[in-house]
Amino acid sequence: MKPDSAAIQQRYNRLAPYFEGLEAVMEGLIFKRWRKKCWAEVQGHHILEVGVGTGKNFDYYPADARITAIDFSQEMLKQATAKQSRKNIAVDLHLINVHSLPFADNSFDTVIATFVFCSVPLPVKGLKELYRVCRPNGQVILLEHVLSSNRCLAWLMNCINPAVVALVGANINRNTLKNVQACPFSSVHVDERSGDIIKLIVAKK
């Protein structure tokens, strides 16, 4: 499938009002505990969250941090803004595409994204932007679902991926770890608790 930011944006705009309901079961059973583990890795004061979506990570924000959060879907950002108001969350929300971040080099202590790079049309370009805006000795933290290492399951995931992308805009067969390793990070660590499909990746600049 040809990468098309506009098409992916339209799919997420369409799903935004129903997004939390659609993922409620998986969120409760699996994603919630992984989000908590992911945010436990955050270091520093100035944090960038990429792909804030409907604000599912708001409950895990460090109380003393300065947080900027972005998304490329206007409707998802509207959901996040409403939740921010209800919960009185201290965060600066912006409509921004990760392919071209309007931040200076070396701006953030930690850059974090949860289940985002399955939907970024040009993932390596986006990851290089995360590397650029992360300060020296800072970190990029990713929580992602990736292509299985099991050959049979990987074959199935590749087969159904076009249908999943058409429906919701997310790829289920990304090699995100390899994409991170293709960037010039000084180290890339995968949490030992990670499974075959869900990976918690911490990359140091």
GINORFEN-V202389 format. One record per helix or strand. SS is the DSSP state (A for helix, B for strand). FROM is the first residue (numbers start at 1). TO is the last residue. Records with the same first field share a line. If there is no record, write none. Layout:
SS->FROM-TO, FROM-TO
//
This chain:
A->5-22, 24-39, 58-60, 74-87, 123-133, 151-168, 176-181
B->46-50, 66-71, 92-95, 108-114, 134-145, 187-190, 198-204
//
